[in-house]
């Protein structure tokens, strides 16, 4: 039957475990737990960002009210919390904002040539254009690059909304619709 009756009425198997098998089972068990202890944190580290909810499309409130805007572009600085994996930092950015009829336009100040900052009326000879001082790049008021100047494309735009208190809120950067 495979079982052996031993003194005292205890039932034991005929198949005894040798010392070598016992050590092999013990070391494999301990090694498995140690490997799991090392692999689980690495697995968690790799999978955790995938499980985080992304908050794309969040709008950042600026200090500028929509009622204060004119047709002249105004530089508006704003701060938002930037999350880079597990590191959170307050980041400051800016936008050139103006009214075009009833529409509010917000342009990114980064030149498409080399990423320098553009300024409105930065060149006294062309007061109605954005100017990049790095390489004399020029953009029209709507952000479209002037032909035969260094910039390779139009300035990016921000999604724009006005909140209940009348403040301008900016969303993510989008491609310039005038390009």
C-alpha positions, 0 to 999 in steps of 0.5 A: 500500500505504500504506508508503513505502520510505525511504533506508537500508531503513527502512519508514515510513508515508506518513501523517505526524504533524503538529506539531499532532497530536503536541502534541495527543497529548502534551498529552492523555497528560500531562494524562491522567496528571496527572488520574489523579494527582489523581483516584486519591487522592480515589477511594481516600479515598472507597472505603477506608472501604467496604472496611474490615471492621467489628467490630460486636458487639465486647465491652468488658471492664469492671473489675467481676466478676459475683460482686461484683454485687448487686441495687443498681445500681452505676456502672461506667466502661469505656474502649474504642477508638473509630474514626471513619474514620481517627481512633482515640481511647480513649473512656470510657463508663459503665453502671449494672449490677446483678443481677436474679435470675440475669440481669445488667442493664446500663443506659445512664446517658444520659437520653432527654430531653436526654442528661443523666446519670442517677444511681441514688437521686439524688433522696432522696425516691425512693431506688429510682429513677434520677434525672436532675437536669437536668429532674427525670426519673425512671426505674424500676430496670429503666430504664423512664421514669416516666409524667408526667416529662420523659423520652420513653423508657426507658434503653437497655441494653447487651448483657452477657456474662461472660468466662472470668475472671468479668468483665462484658463489655459490647457495643453499646447496644440498645433496652430490652426492658422498654419 
